[in-house]
């Protein structure tokens, strides 16, 4: 007998734990800067603040490099986000200013 969709077990979600914490992120900070303009220095300075959460990848390029991941994936880039400690989730991607469709 063929299994129906309702009879199959749901696939494990590898990002479930991160998404639970990430769901509590209310403020995202985004550094937009050109190459060699100091965006890395600014990022490194800002993430020393105890209320700023560092992105696990400094330049995730989430909005400029399509990878087939939906908006629910974006908050999972901050696995260490602690809502009791952090107020802002910060990332910096210079690629956002390289393409005409993303530039100002």
C-alpha positions as CSV (number, residue, x, y, z in Angstrom):
1,X,0.0,0.0,0.0
2,X,1.4,3.4,-0.9
3,X,2.0,5.9,1.8
4,X,0.0,9.0,1.8
5,X,1.4,12.4,2.7
6,X,-0.2,12.4,6.1
7,X,1.3,9.0,6.9
8,X,4.9,10.0,6.3
9,X,6.9,11.5,9.1
10,X,7.9,15.1,8.7
11,X,11.5,15.7,7.6
12,X,13.8,17.0,10.3
13,X,14.4,20.7,10.0
14,X,18.1,21.4,10.4
15,X,17.4,25.1,11.2
16,X,14.6,24.6,13.7
17,X,16.5,25.4,16.8
18,X,18.1,28.5,15.2
19,X,14.8,29.6,13.9
20,X,13.2,29.5,17.3
21,X,15.8,31.9,18.7
22,X,15.9,33.9,15.5
23,X,12.1,34.4,15.6
24,X,12.7,36.7,18.5
25,X,15.0,39.1,16.5
26,X,13.1,42.3,16.1
27,X,15.8,44.6,14.7
28,X,18.3,43.9,11.9
29,X,21.2,46.2,11.1
30,X,22.7,46.2,7.7
31,X,25.9,47.9,6.7
32,X,25.9,48.9,3.0
33,X,29.4,50.0,1.9
34,X,31.5,49.9,-1.2
35,X,34.7,47.9,-1.4
36,X,37.6,49.4,0.6
37,X,35.5,52.1,2.3
38,X,35.8,50.8,5.9
39,X,32.7,48.7,6.2
40,X,34.7,45.8,7.8
41,X,36.2,48.2,10.4
42,X,32.8,49.6,11.1
43,X,31.3,46.1,11.4
44,X,34.1,45.0,13.7
45,X,33.7,48.0,15.9
46,X,29.9,47.8,16.2
47,X,29.8,44.0,17.1
48,X,32.0,44.7,20.1
49,X,28.9,46.3,21.7
50,X,27.2,43.7,24.0
51,X,23.8,44.3,22.5
52,X,24.8,43.7,18.9
53,X,24.8,40.1,17.6
54,X,27.4,39.2,15.1
55,X,26.2,37.4,11.9
56,X,27.9,34.0,11.6
57,X,29.0,35.1,8.2
58,X,30.1,38.8,7.8
59,X,29.0,39.0,4.2
60,X,26.1,36.6,3.7
61,X,25.0,38.3,0.5
62,X,21.5,37.1,1.3
63,X,19.7,39.8,-0.8
64,X,22.1,39.9,-3.7
65,X,23.0,36.3,-4.4
66,X,20.0,34.1,-4.9
67,X,20.4,30.7,-3.2
68,X,16.8,29.6,-3.2
69,X,16.4,30.3,0.5
70,X,13.2,32.0,1.6
71,X,13.0,34.9,4.1
72,X,12.6,32.5,7.0
73,X,16.3,31.5,6.5
74,X,17.7,35.0,7.0
75,X,17.3,35.1,10.8
76,X,19.1,31.8,11.1
77,X,22.3,33.5,10.2
78,X,22.4,34.6,13.8
79,X,22.6,31.3,15.7
80,X,24.0,32.9,18.8
81,X,21.3,35.6,19.0
82,X,20.2,35.8,22.6
83,X,17.1,38.0,23.1
84,X,17.9,38.5,26.7
85,X,21.2,40.1,25.7
86,X,21.0,41.3,22.1
87,X,18.9,44.1,20.6
88,X,20.3,44.2,17.1
89,X,21.4,41.5,14.6
90,X,24.1,43.0,12.4
91,X,25.5,42.0,9.0
92,X,27.6,43.8,6.3
93,X,27.6,42.8,2.6
94,X,29.3,45.1,0.1
95,X,27.7,43.1,-2.8
96,X,24.5,45.0,-2.1
97,X,26.0,48.1,-3.6
98,X,27.7,46.4,-6.6
99,X,24.7,45.7,-8.7
100,X,22.5,48.4,-10.3
101,X,19.3,46.8,-9.0
102,X,20.5,46.9,-5.4
103,X,22.3,50.2,-5.4
104,X,20.7,53.5,-4.2
